[in-house]
């Protein structure tokens, strides 16, 4: 498999194990039910709170506007875990047994690939807010089906990261990445774009996702003579960076750039922390447009403990798009919803809230929902054909602030 946000597998795309046993086909029962298969545990657990909050807020807004097909929408929670604990198939069974018409998740592309066939064969929609693997647009998934995502593939993030490095005058870049589907392909996209622009990659160093030590990789980075480092990882970032600092290759020695898997809040308020000042000036890329202060404020009312907002807007939009598609279909059955999802995101009358869009549908109008995460514009394979990547910078407290948003076609 190719790159993936949160892909914590080894890249093996053989999903023919007992976890993919066909589930009973779900039928619409008149109640629009969303199951969330998001990370409450595992290596991407820091993404769980904002993603769950995005789903909760969408359900709240939908029901405040009259619900779907005359009934309140329902949210059922599940934990995707990660590829290590392997709980996603069993959690998926629970969500399907609860009559989930749409399953929002997983965050990890590696995890999604272990349950995608189970979900689609059950006649439900799988709608990820964070999958970035190019695998979902290729091979068995290249045709229209019940899989959708609001996050763009890493083709765009790789290009934006390379352009950011070039704009900052980085000509000899080192890359340190997880040796898995996510790290290998995002590293390849960054390197390809840099070299096509005439820049050089002095070292590309991979580490095992379960590595007990990063000594050899850190030493190679420190000795590479690089003028910048792209660090592609997850929660292990809080272990790697102190080792880089000790080797004289930390963010204050070599300008460091993070990606969507590790651009998080590392301040004292975050779920994972680093000493103050560690990341000052460090930049990171994260898919999504600027959702705005109002959206973040409303999320805080749903979950007052939120410190990170990654993929919250994408989660919100996945639910709203699915609900609008159910209204357009006149059914809450997943197979019927899937047929209408691309159409409610393009080519009609533009609208930006569930209520506004639902009212237009009630008047018989075709709609084009533009969400808090961006224009969406889903293509035939269920992936965005246009999207934005945010560029963020860390302050002395290790908190991120958006400095720019780059829009692009995929």
C-alpha positions as semicolon CSV with decimal commas, in nm:
position;residue;x (nm);y (nm);z (nm)
1;X;0,000;0,000;0,000
2;X;0,102;0,355;-0,053
3;X;0,102;0,652;0,179
4;X;-0,157;0,703;0,448
5;X;-0,229;0,937;0,732
6;X;-0,192;0,722;1,034
7;X;-0,101;0,415;0,833
8;X;0,056;0,207;1,107
9;X;0,092;-0,113;0,909
10;X;0,380;-0,256;0,712
11;X;0,222;-0,186;0,376
12;X;0,073;-0,535;0,334
13;X;-0,248;-0,497;0,136
14;X;-0,361;-0,858;0,173
15;X;-0,686;-0,815;0,359
16;X;-0,816;-1,168;0,306
17;X;-0,830;-1,279;0,668
18;X;-1,119;-1,387;0,888
19;X;-1,179;-1,024;0,987
20;X;-1,318;-0,965;0,637
21;X;-1,593;-1,224;0,662
22;X;-1,904;-1,080;0,496
23;X;-2,141;-0,905;0,733
24;X;-2,516;-0,907;0,700
25;X;-2,623;-0,642;0,451
26;X;-2,761;-0,337;0,630
27;X;-3,095;-0,194;0,522
28;X;-3,232;0,153;0,579
29;X;-3,456;0,159;0,886
30;X;-3,561;0,523;0,868
31;X;-3,301;0,645;1,120
32;X;-2,980;0,796;0,983
33;X;-2,714;0,633;1,201
34;X;-2,346;0,728;1,197
35;X;-2,089;0,495;1,345
36;X;-1,750;0,647;1,422
37;X;-1,446;0,421;1,384
38;X;-1,187;0,664;1,519
39;X;-0,873;0,631;1,737
40;X;-0,955;0,637;2,107
41;X;-0,644;0,422;2,163
42;X;-0,323;0,346;1,977
43;X;-0,052;0,546;1,805
44;X;-0,294;0,804;1,663
45;X;-0,505;0,846;1,976
46;X;-0,417;1,220;1,980
47;X;-0,635;1,254;1,668
48;X;-0,935;1,094;1,837
49;X;-1,071;1,386;2,042
50;X;-1,097;1,640;1,756
51;X;-1,237;1,380;1,517
52;X;-1,500;1,257;1,763
53;X;-1,588;1,619;1,842
54;X;-1,633;1,691;1,472
55;X;-1,880;1,403;1,440
56;X;-2,066;1,505;1,758
57;X;-2,097;1,867;1,644
58;X;-2,228;1,762;1,303
59;X;-2,494;1,541;1,461
60;X;-2,591;1,828;1,690
61;X;-2,623;2,073;1,398
62;X;-2,817;1,822;1,187
63;X;-3,068;1,753;1,461
64;X;-3,106;2,122;1,543
65;X;-3,206;2,173;1,179
66;X;-3,471;1,900;1,182
67;X;-3,268;1,583;1,142
68;X;-3,264;1,351;0,841
69;X;-3,583;1,224;0,677
70;X;-3,789;1,353;0,967
71;X;-3,592;1,186;1,246
72;X;-3,295;1,278;1,463
73;X;-2,962;1,142;1,346
74;X;-2,786;0,898;1,581
75;X;-2,414;0,861;1,661
76;X;-2,263;0,530;1,776
77;X;-1,896;0,535;1,884
78;X;-1,630;0,278;1,805
79;X;-1,252;0,267;1,862
80;X;-1,037;0,202;1,556
81;X;-0,724;0,146;1,765
82;X;-0,425;0,088;1,540
83;X;-0,269;-0,195;1,339
84;X;-0,087;-0,317;1,648
85;X;-0,390;-0,386;1,865
86;X;-0,604;-0,493;1,568
87;X;-0,939;-0,411;1,727
88;X;-1,094;-0,238;1,424
89;X;-1,266;-0,545;1,270
90;X;-1,446;-0,633;1,594
91;X;-1,540;-0,269;1,653
92;X;-1,670;-0,252;1,295
93;X;-1,893;-0,552;1,362
94;X;-2,041;-0,367;1,661
95;X;-2,107;-0,057;1,451
96;X;-2,274;-0,259;1,176
97;X;-2,481;-0,447;1,433
98;X;-2,601;-0,106;1,558
99;X;-2,740;-0,040;1,207
100;X;-2,477;0,219;1,112
101;X;-2,559;0,350;0,766
102;X;-2,231;0,544;0,747
103;X;-1,907;0,466;0,930
104;X;-1,681;0,769;0,971
105;X;-1,321;0,645;0,986
106;X;-1,072;0,514;1,017
107;X;-0,805;0,779;1,062
108;X;-0,530;0,536;0,970
109;X;-0,528;0,417;0,611
110;X;-0,365;0,096;0,726
111;X;-0,657;0,031;0,961
112;X;-0,910;0,134;0,697
113;X;-0,771;-0,125;0,460
114;X;-0,842;-0,400;0,714
115;X;-1,215;-0,320;0,728
116;X;-1,308;-0,146;0,403
117;X;-1,429;-0,464;0,232
118;X;-1,631;-0,568;0,539
119;X;-1,805;-0,229;0,552
120;X;-1,879;-0,205;0,181
121;X;-2,000;-0,565;0,154
122;X;-2,245;-0,486;0,435
123;X;-2,395;-0,211;0,220
124;X;-2,275;0,069;0,446
125;X;-2,074;0,379;0,355
126;X;-1,715;0,417;0,476
127;X;-1,620;0,785;0,497
128;X;-1,272;0,866;0,630
129;X;-1,178;1,212;0,752
130;X;-0,805;1,142;0,747
131;X;-0,700;0,866;0,505
132;X;-0,436;1,000;0,267
133;X;-0,320;0,680;0,097
134;X;-0,317;0,681;-0,280
135;X;-0,425;0,314;-0,256
136;X;-0,790;0,416;-0,227
137;X;-0,784;0,555;-0,581
138;X;-0,607;0,255;-0,735
139;X;-0,648;-0,115;-0,802
140;X;-0,963;-0,268;-0,656
141;X;-1,077;0,074;-0,532
142;X;-1,034;0,269;-0,856
143;X;-1,403;0,238;-0,944
144;X;-1,698;0,409;-0,780
145;X;-1,798;0,229;-0,461
146;X;-1,907;0,303;-0,102
147;X;-1,571;0,448;0,012
148;X;-1,521;0,825;0,045
149;X;-1,282;1,064;0,220
150;X;-1,259;1,433;0,292
151;X;-0,877;1,436;0,325
152;X;-0,669;1,468;0,007
153;X;-0,414;1,205;-0,093
154;X;-0,047;1,253;-0,013
155;X;0,023;1,348;-0,372
156;X;-0,080;1,700;-0,272
157;X;0,092;1,706;0,068
158;X;0,420;1,585;-0,086
159;X;0,410;1,865;-0,342
160;X;0,323;2,131;-0,084
161;X;0,600;2,018;0,152
162;X;0,857;2,025;-0,128
163;X;0,745;2,372;-0,235
164;X;0,766;2,495;0,125
165;X;1,123;2,369;0,154
166;X;1,218;2,534;-0,175
167;X;1,058;2,864;-0,073
168;X;1,257;2,853;0,250
169;X;1,578;2,807;0,050
170;X;1,646;2,449;0,160
171;X;1,865;2,285;-0,102
172;X;2,011;1,983;0,081
173;X;1,728;1,810;0,262
174;X;1,735;1,499;0,480
175;X;1,424;1,287;0,533
176;X;1,366;1,064;0,835
177;X;1,050;0,855;0,814
178;X;0,863;0,558;0,950
179;X;0,928;0,245;0,744
180;X;0,567;0,175;0,665
181;X;0,313;0,259;0,398
182;X;0,270;0,615;0,519
183;X;0,633;0,709;0,572
184;X;0,775;0,545;0,262
185;X;0,535;0,698;0,015
186;X;0,517;1,047;0,164
187;X;0,899;1,048;0,175
188;X;0,901;0,943;-0,190
189;X;0,658;1,220;-0,289
190;X;0,863;1,485;-0,109
191;X;1,189;1,359;-0,258
192;X;1,047;1,336;-0,610
193;X;0,919;1,693;-0,602
194;X;1,244;1,828;-0,455
195;X;1,462;1,656;-0,710
196;X;1,237;1,758;-0,998
197;X;1,294;2,117;-0,889
198;X;1,673;2,071;-0,883
199;X;1,713;2,038;-0,507
200;X;1,905;1,755;-0,343
201;X;1,809;1,495;-0,081
202;X;2,122;1,419;0,117
203;X;1,978;1,123;0,306
204;X;1,652;0,930;0,330
205;X;1,651;0,730;0,652
206;X;1,377;0,492;0,762
207;X;1,308;0,348;1,105
208;X;1,090;0,060;1,213
209;X;0,751;0,151;1,360
210;X;0,828;-0,063;1,665
211;X;1,194;0,042;1,696
212;X;1,337;0,041;2,046
213;X;1,617;0,276;1,944
214;X;1,675;0,539;1,676
215;X;2,048;0,579;1,740
216;X;2,175;0,474;1,397
217;X;1,915;0,678;1,208
218;X;1,979;0,988;1,421
219;X;2,353;0,952;1,366
220;X;2,301;0,932;0,990
221;X;2,087;1,247;0,991
222;X;2,340;1,431;1,207
223;X;2,618;1,342;0,966
224;X;2,427;1,408;0,645
225;X;2,522;1,775;0,609
226;X;2,156;1,860;0,548
227;X;2,025;2,215;0,574
228;X;1,676;2,089;0,668
229;X;1,507;1,777;0,802
230;X;1,162;1,642;0,715
231;X;1,049;1,415;0,998
232;X;0,762;1,186;0,898
233;X;0,624;1,007;1,202
234;X;0,358;0,970;1,469
235;X;0,376;0,979;1,848
236;X;0,735;0,850;1,845
237;X;0,830;1,203;1,741
238;X;0,854;1,292;2,111
239;X;1,128;1,028;2,148
240;X;1,315;1,101;1,825
241;X;1,346;1,478;1,866
242;X;1,530;1,464;2,203
243;X;1,775;1,217;2,047
244;X;1,826;1,452;1,751
245;X;1,893;1,736;1,995
246;X;2,150;1,528;2,181
247;X;2,323;1,454;1,849
248;X;2,337;1,823;1,756
249;X;2,069;1,781;1,491
250;X;1,760;1,907;1,672
251;X;1,513;2,164;1,539
252;X;1,728;2,454;1,665
253;X;2,033;2,307;1,484
254;X;1,870;2,192;1,160
255;X;1,540;2,352;1,053
256;X;1,283;2,077;1,095
257;X;0,956;2,017;0,912
258;X;0,674;1,794;1,034
259;X;0,379;1,641;0,848
260;X;0,018;1,553;0,922
261;X;0,110;1,248;1,129
262;X;0,304;1,453;1,385
263;X;0,198;1,816;1,349
264;X;0,028;1,833;1,688
265;X;0,018;2,040;2,005
266;X;0,336;1,957;2,203
267;X;0,283;2,226;2,465
268;X;0,208;2,163;2,830
269;X;-0,160;2,155;2,730
270;X;-0,112;1,884;2,468
271;X;-0,161;1,509;2,496
272;X;0,209;1,462;2,418
273;X;0,467;1,719;2,524
274;X;0,819;1,843;2,459
275;X;1,017;2,096;2,666
276;X;0,922;2,459;2,593
277;X;1,117;2,611;2,305
278;X;1,204;2,275;2,149
279;X;1,002;2,333;1,833
280;X;1,015;2,713;1,807
281;X;1,020;2,799;1,436
282;X;0,951;2,443;1,324
283;X;0,695;2,415;1,044
284;X;0,443;2,145;0,963
285;X;0,183;2,060;0,699
286;X;-0,171;1,948;0,770
287;X;-0,451;1,887;0,517
288;X;-0,754;2,112;0,543
289;X;-0,861;2,471;0,496
290;X;-0,886;2,724;0,776
291;X;-1,204;2,622;0,960
292;X;-1,210;2,950;1,151
293;X;-1,237;3,051;1,514
294;X;-1,616;3,012;1,522
295;X;-1,594;2,643;1,429
296;X;-1,323;2,579;1,687
297;X;-1,529;2,761;1,949
298;X;-1,829;2,542;1,875
299;X;-1,610;2,232;1,896
300;X;-1,491;2,341;2,241
301;X;-1,852;2,348;2,356
302;X;-1,883;1,985;2,251
303;X;-1,551;1,888;2,412
304;X;-1,409;2,160;2,642
305;X;-1,085;1,963;2,686
306;X;-0,982;1,993;2,317
307;X;-0,628;2,119;2,257
308;X;-0,585;1,990;1,901
309;X;-0,822;2,036;1,606
310;X;-0,661;1,812;1,344
311;X;-0,916;1,655;1,108
312;X;-1,210;1,786;1,313
313;X;-1,344;1,979;1,014
314;X;-1,301;1,679;0,785
315;X;-1,493;1,461;1,035
316;X;-1,771;1,719;1,056
317;X;-1,801;1,741;0,679
318;X;-1,805;1,363;0,633
319;X;-2,118;1,346;0,849
320;X;-2,290;1,647;0,691
321;X;-2,222;1,529;0,335
322;X;-2,358;1,184;0,419
323;X;-2,671;1,329;0,580
324;X;-2,737;1,551;0,279
325;X;-2,689;1,252;0,050
326;X;-2,945;1,058;0,254
327;X;-3,195;1,341;0,204
328;X;-3,117;1,352;-0,169
329;X;-3,165;0,974;-0,187
330;X;-3,479;0,974;0,025
331;X;-3,328;0,682;0,214
332;X;-3,084;0,613;0,497
333;X;-2,960;0,290;0,334
334;X;-2,584;0,307;0,282
335;X;-2,590;0,191;-0,079
336;X;-2,841;0,462;-0,166
337;X;-2,648;0,728;0,024
338;X;-2,329;0,636;-0,161
339;X;-2,493;0,705;-0,498
340;X;-2,573;1,062;-0,396
341;X;-2,256;1,161;-0,205
342;X;-2,047;1,292;-0,499
343;X;-2,339;1,488;-0,639
344;X;-2,411;1,690;-0,325
345;X;-2,050;1,816;-0,324
346;X;-2,037;1,971;-0,672
347;X;-2,213;2,128;-0,970
348;X;-2,522;2,263;-0,791
349;X;-2,624;2,569;-0,592
350;X;-2,348;2,645;-0,342
351;X;-2,437;2,618;0,028
352;X;-2,224;2,604;0,341
353;X;-2,441;2,468;0,625
354;X;-2,652;2,157;0,667
355;X;-2,970;2,361;0,717
356;X;-2,909;2,580;0,413
357;X;-2,835;2,278;0,195
358;X;-3,123;2,071;0,333
359;X;-3,366;2,354;0,262
360;X;-3,243;2,372;-0,098
361;X;-3,289;1,997;-0,137
362;X;-3,641;2,028;0,001
363;X;-3,710;2,284;-0,274
364;X;-3,591;2,036;-0,536
365;X;-3,259;2,206;-0,606
366;X;-2,927;2,039;-0,684
367;X;-2,665;2,146;-0,428
368;X;-2,291;2,196;-0,397
369;X;-2,193;2,173;-0,029
370;X;-1,877;2,365;0,053
371;X;-1,774;2,261;0,402
372;X;-1,563;2,385;0,688
373;X;-1,274;2,173;0,559
374;X;-1,287;2,325;0,211
375;X;-1,471;2,280;-0,119
376;X;-1,459;1,895;-0,096
377;X;-1,554;1,830;-0,466
378;X;-1,549;1,449;-0,455
379;X;-1,449;1,262;-0,771
380;X;-1,549;0,924;-0,911
381;X;-1,329;0,731;-0,667
382;X;-1,471;0,915;-0,366
383;X;-1,164;1,132;-0,309
384;X;-1,136;1,513;-0,319
385;X;-1,031;1,645;-0,658
386;X;-0,932;1,980;-0,505
387;X;-0,816;2,051;-0,152
388;X;-0,608;2,271;0,074
389;X;-0,299;2,201;0,283
390;X;-0,233;2,421;0,583
391;X;0,119;2,531;0,674
392;X;0,173;2,577;1,047
393;X;0,456;2,713;1,261
394;X;0,542;2,641;1,626
395;X;0,589;2,909;1,889
396;X;0,808;2,894;2,199
397;X;0,537;2,698;2,385
398;X;0,531;2,427;2,114
399;X;0,186;2,536;1,997
400;X;0,105;2,567;1,629
401;X;-0,039;2,863;1,443
402;X;-0,150;2,857;1,078
403;X;0,065;3,077;0,856
404;X;-0,070;2,986;0,512
405;X;-0,311;2,761;0,325
406;X;-0,221;2,621;-0,016
407;X;-0,500;2,508;-0,248
408;X;-0,434;2,261;-0,525
409;X;-0,592;2,013;-0,766
410;X;-0,523;1,643;-0,740
